[in-house]
């Protein structure tokens, strides 16, 4: 009964969420790695701009 309710409420999103949960470790690693990359390189630019002034 719960599966029927979830299929009705989530619709096509249910298949996407199953795919995400199956490969969650890979997706989260990519997202955290991208965020760390952006943080590292954005701070490097700020330091360059401050030293130029």
C-alpha positions in Angstrom: 0.0 0.0 0.0 2.9 2.4 0.8 4.4 1.7 -2.7 1.1 2.6 -4.3 0.8 5.8 -2.4 4.5 6.7 -3.2 3.9 6.0 -6.9 0.8 8.2 -6.9 2.4 11.1 -5.0 5.9 11.1 -6.6 5.0 9.9 -10.1 8.0 9.9 -12.5 10.2 11.4 -9.8 10.2 8.0 -8.1 12.4 6.4 -10.8 14.9 9.3 -10.6 15.1 9.1 -6.8 15.7 5.3 -7.0 18.6 6.0 -9.4 20.0 8.7 -7.2 19.8 6.6 -4.0 21.5 3.7 -5.8 24.5 5.9 -6.8 24.3 8.4 -3.9 28.0 8.0 -2.9 29.2 8.8 -6.4 26.9 11.9 -6.7 27.7 13.2 -3.3 31.5 12.8 -3.9 31.2 14.8 -7.1 29.1 17.6 -5.5 31.4 17.9 -2.5 34.5 17.9 -4.7 33.0 20.6 -7.0 32.1 22.8 -3.9 35.6 22.4 -2.5 37.1 23.2 -5.9 35.0 26.4 -6.1 35.9 27.4 -2.5 39.6 26.9 -3.1 39.9 28.8 -6.3 37.6 31.6 -5.4 39.7 32.4 -2.3 42.8 32.3 -4.4 41.4 35.0 -6.7 40.4 37.2 -3.7 44.0 37.0 -2.3 45.4 38.0 -5.8 43.1 41.0 -6.0 43.9 42.1 -2.5 47.7 41.9 -3.1 47.3 43.9 -6.3 45.7 46.8 -4.4 
